[in-house]
Amino acid sequence: MVNREEVWAEMRRADEEGEPYTGAKLGRKFGKSTRWGSKRLAEFRAAEGGVSRIESVKRDQDAALEVVWAELRRAEAAGESHTARSLGAKFEKSKSWGTMRLAEF
């Protein structure tokens, strides 16, 4: 069983370093599910973070998209390019998802 204080200490450390957790990332860190991680984040934020659920969801979405932007920057720097299909496949998403991300980039 995971100790709540240990989880909260890790979330505080990550927040202080400017690298807050997503539900999925926190769950993986402690060998648990995304849902478990999301619930622990909600508890933490309600007690300490003061971040609303909407702000929390937005932060998680932004963190997930940052991985996409990093991949697109990496490919561009390496002289490679992604099509909508290849980007979607890289992230196990659809071609239309890839089209939307490329348009946003």
MARVEXKE-676406 format. One record per residue: residue number from 0; x, y negated, z of N, C-alpha, C, O in turn. Coordinates in steps of 0.05 Angstrom, whole numbers, plus 5000, padded with zeros to 4 digits. Each point is the difference from the previous one (the first is absolute). Example, Ala and Ser with C-alpha at 12.3 -4.5 7.8 and 13.67 -1.06 7.14 Angstrom:
residues 2
<0 <5264 5114 5156> <4982 4976 5000> <5018 4976 5000> <5021 5000 5013>>
<1 <4972 4979 4973> <5016 4976 5001> <4985 4978 5014> <5010 4978 5004>>
END
This chain:
residues 105
<0 <5017 5024 5000> <4983 4976 5000> <5018 4975 5000> <5020 4999 5014>>
<1 <4972 4981 4971> <5015 4976 4997> <4993 4980 5022> <4976 4996 5006>>
<2 <5044 4993 5006> <4996 4981 5022> <4992 4973 4989> <5014 4989 4982>>
<3 <4964 4999 5028> <4990 4975 4989> <5021 4977 5004> <5003 4984 4982>>
<4 <5010 5016 5040> <5020 4979 5005> <5023 5001 4980> <5011 4980 4991>>
<5 <4996 5045 5001> <5022 5004 4981> <4991 4989 4972> <5015 4987 4986>>
<6 <4960 5018 5007> <4989 4991 4975> <4999 4969 5000> <5008 4988 4980>>
<7 <4981 5001 5041> <4998 4971 5001> <5027 4986 5000> <5004 4979 4988>>
<8 <5016 5033 5026> <5027 4989 5000> <5011 5000 4971> <5013 4980 4992>>
<9 <4982 5041 4994> <5010 5001 4972> <4986 4979 4983> <5012 4988 4983>>
<10 <4962 5009 5021> <4985 4979 4984> <5010 4972 5007> <5003 4983 4982>>
<11 <5003 5012 5044> <5011 4974 5008> <5027 4995 4986> <5005 4979 4989>>
<12 <5012 5042 5012> <5026 4997 4988> <4998 4994 4970> <5014 4982 4990>>
<13 <4969 5033 4996> <4997 4995 4971> <4989 4973 4995> <5009 4986 4981>>
<14 <4971 5005 5034> <4989 4973 4997> <5021 4978 5004> <5002 4981 4985>>
<15 <5014 5023 5036> <5022 4980 5006> <5021 4999 4978> <5011 4979 4995>>
<16 <4993 5043 4991> <5019 5001 4978> <4988 4992 4974> <5013 5001 4979>>
<17 <4961 4991 5022> <4987 4992 4975> <4992 5022 4982> <4996 4996 4976>>
<18 <5003 5028 5034> <4993 5024 4984> <4977 5015 5013> <5003 5023 5008>>
<19 <4973 4964 4994> <4978 5014 5014> <4991 5025 4985> <5003 5003 4976>>
<20 <4987 5015 5039> <4991 5026 4990> <4973 4998 4985> <4984 4983 5006>>
<21 <5012 5035 4975> <4974 5006 4989> <4990 5024 5015> <5016 5014 5014>>
<22 <4959 4993 4983> <4989 5024 5013> <5015 5025 4990> <5006 5017 5016>>
<23 <4999 4984 4958> <5013 5024 4989> <5029 5002 5010> <5008 5022 5008>>
<24 <5006 4956 4993> <5028 5001 5008> <5002 5007 5030> <5018 5015 5008>>
<25 <4964 4974 5008> <5001 5006 5029> <4993 5029 5005> <5013 5013 5016>>
<26 <4967 4997 4970> <4993 5028 5002> <5024 5019 4993> <5006 5019 5015>>
<27 <5007 4975 4963> <5023 5016 4992> <5022 4998 5021> <5013 5021 5006>>
<28 <4992 4956 5005> <5022 4996 5020> <4996 5019 5023> <5019 5011 5011>>
<29 <4956 4993 4997> <4994 5017 5023> <4989 5028 4993> <4988 5013 5017>>
<30 <5014 4994 4957> <4991 5026 4992> <4970 5004 5000> <4990 5022 5005>>
<31 <4996 4956 4991> <4971 5000 5001> <4988 4990 4974> <5015 4995 4981>>
<32 <4959 5004 5018> <4986 4992 4975> <4999 4970 4997> <5005 4984 5018>>
<33 <4987 5007 4958> <4995 4972 4994> <4978 4989 5019> <5002 4978 5011>>
<34 <4977 5038 4992> <4978 4992 5017> <5009 4995 5029> <4993 4981 5012>>
<35 <5024 5038 4998> <5011 4997 5027> <5016 4974 5002> <4996 4984 5019>>
<36 <5021 5011 4961> <5016 4976 5000> <4983 4975 4998> <5006 4980 5014>>
<37 <4973 5020 4970> <4982 4977 4998> <4986 4994 5026> <4996 4977 5008>>
<38 <4995 5044 5006> <4987 4997 5026> <5019 4988 5020> <4992 4983 5016>>
<39 <5033 5027 4985> <5019 4989 5019> <5006 4971 4994> <5003 4983 5018>>
<40 <4999 5010 4956> <5004 4972 4993> <4977 4982 5008> <5004 4978 5011>>
<41 <4972 5032 4986> <4976 4984 5008> <5000 4996 5030> <4995 4978 5009>>
<42 <5012 5042 5006> <5002 4997 5030> <5021 4980 5007> <4995 4982 5017>>
<43 <5028 5020 4971> <5022 4982 5006> <4994 4972 4993> <5004 4981 5016>>
<44 <4985 5015 4960> <4993 4973 4991> <4978 4987 5017> <5001 4976 5006>>
<45 <4980 5040 5002> <4978 4989 5017> <5011 4992 5027> <4992 4979 5011>>
<46 <5027 5036 5000> <5011 4994 5026> <5022 4979 5000> <5002 4984 5018>>
<47 <5015 5017 4961> <5024 4984 5000> <5003 4981 4976> <5009 4978 5002>>
<48 <4983 5033 4976> <5005 4985 4975> <4980 4978 4994> <5007 4980 4988>>
<49 <4968 5023 5021> <4980 4980 4994> <4994 4998 4971> <4989 4979 4992>>
<50 <5018 5040 4992> <4995 5000 4971> <4973 5013 4995> <4994 5022 5010>>
<51 <4989 4965 4974> <4974 5011 4993> <5003 5024 4982> <5021 5004 4988>>
<52 <4958 5012 5011> <5000 5023 4982> <5004 4992 4971> <5015 5013 4985>>
<53 <4973 4965 5007> <5003 4990 4972> <5029 4993 4995> <5012 5007 4979>>
<54 <5000 4979 5040> <5029 4992 4997> <5017 5025 5000> <5020 5002 4985>>
<55 <4973 5018 5031> <5015 5025 5001> <4998 5015 4974> <5021 5009 4990>>
<56 <4956 4993 4998> <4996 5013 4975> <5016 4985 4978> <5013 5013 4984>>
<57 <4985 4961 5016> <5015 4984 4980> <5030 5005 5003> <5014 5003 4980>>
<58 <4996 4997 5044> <5028 5005 5005> <5008 5028 4989> <5021 5003 4987>>
<59 <4963 5017 5019> <5006 5027 4990> <5000 5001 4969> <5017 5013 4988>>
<60 <4963 4974 5000> <4999 4999 4971> <5024 4986 4988> <5012 5009 4981>>
<61 <4996 4969 5031> <5024 4985 4991> <5025 5017 5002> <5017 5000 4983>>
<62 <4985 5015 5039> <5024 5017 5004> <5000 5022 4979> <5022 5007 4990>>
<63 <4955 5004 5004> <4999 5021 4980> <5008 4989 4972> <5014 5013 4985>>
<64 <4976 4963 5009> <5006 4988 4974> <5030 4992 4998> <5011 5000 4978>>
<65 <5001 4993 5044> <5028 4992 5000> <5018 5023 4989> <5020 4995 4987>>
<66 <4972 5029 5019> <5015 5023 4989> <4998 5001 4970> <5019 5006 4986>>
<67 <4957 4987 5004> <4996 4999 4970> <5017 4978 4988> <5014 5004 4980>>
<68 <4986 4973 5033> <5015 4977 4989> <5030 5006 5001> <5015 4993 4981>>
<69 <4994 5021 5040> <5028 5007 5002> <5008 5019 4977> <5022 4998 4988>>
<70 <4961 5021 5005> <5005 5018 4978> <5001 4986 4974> <5017 5005 4983>>
<71 <4964 4976 5013> <5000 4985 4975> <5025 4982 4997> <5012 4997 4979>>
<72 <4997 4991 5044> <5025 4984 4999> <5024 5018 4995> <5018 4992 4985>>
<73 <4983 5032 5027> <5022 5018 4996> <5002 5009 4971> <5021 5000 4988>>
<74 <4956 5007 5000> <4999 5008 4972> <5009 4978 4982> <5016 5004 4981>>
<75 <4975 4972 5025> <5007 4977 4983> <5030 4995 5002> <5013 4994 4979>>
<76 <4999 5007 5044> <5028 4995 5004> <5017 5022 4986> <5023 4994 4991>>
<77 <4966 5030 5007> <5015 5022 4987> <4995 5001 4970> <5010 5018 4986>>
<78 <4975 4962 5004> <4994 4999 4971> <4979 5021 4992> <4998 5007 4977>>
<79 <4987 5002 5042> <4979 5020 4994> <4973 4985 5001> <4999 4977 5009>>
<80 <4981 5036 4982> <4974 4988 5002> <4979 5021 5006> <5005 5024 4995>>
<81 <4973 4968 5016> <4978 5018 5006> <4977 4993 4982> <4994 4977 4994>>
<82 <4993 5044 4997> <4974 4997 4987> <4979 5003 5023> <5007 5009 5022>>
<83 <4968 4984 4972> <4979 5004 5019> <4999 5030 5009> <4996 5006 5023>>
<84 <5007 5011 4957> <4999 5029 5006> <5023 5009 5018> <4997 5014 5019>>
<85 <5028 4977 4975> <5023 5008 5015> <5000 4989 5028> <5007 5014 5019>>
<86 <4983 4961 4984> <4998 4989 5027> <4979 5014 5017> <5005 5006 5023>>
<87 <4973 4999 4964> <4979 5015 5014> <5009 5028 5009> <4996 5008 5022>>
<88 <5018 5005 4960> <5010 5027 5006> <5021 4999 5023> <5000 5017 5017>>
<89 <5017 4963 4983> <5020 4997 5020> <4988 4999 5028> <5011 5010 5019>>
<90 <4966 4977 4983> <4986 4997 5026> <4975 5017 5003> <4983 4996 5017>>
<91 <5016 5025 4965> <4978 5019 5001> <4973 4986 4998> <4981 5006 5014>>
<92 <5018 4975 4967> <4975 4984 4995> <4993 5002 4971> <5014 5014 4985>>
<93 <4965 4973 5007> <4991 5002 4972> <5014 4979 4982> <5014 4982 5010>>
<94 <4982 5022 4965> <5010 4980 4980> <4987 4973 5005> <5014 4980 4997>>
<95 <4961 5019 5009> <4987 4974 5005> <5011 4986 5025> <5002 4976 5000>>
<96 <5005 5040 5020> <5014 4988 5024> <5026 4988 4991> <5007 4978 5008>>
<97 <5008 5037 4976> <5026 4990 4990> <4996 4974 4984> <5016 4982 5002>>
<98 <4963 5017 4981> <4994 4976 4984> <4996 4976 5019> <5010 4978 4995>>
<99 <4974 5026 5026> <4994 4978 5019> <5025 4991 5014> <5004 4976 5003>>
<100 <5013 5043 5005> <5025 4992 5014> <5019 4985 4982> <5012 4980 5008>>
<101 <4991 5029 4967> <5017 4986 4981> <4989 4972 4995> <5016 4981 4997>>
<102 <4958 5015 5001> <4989 4974 4995> <5005 4981 5024> <5005 4977 4997>>
<103 <4994 5035 5027> <5005 4984 5025> <5030 4992 5002> <5006 4979 5011>>
<104 <5011 5038 4979> <5029 4995 5002> <5008 4978 4981> <5023 4993 4998>>
END
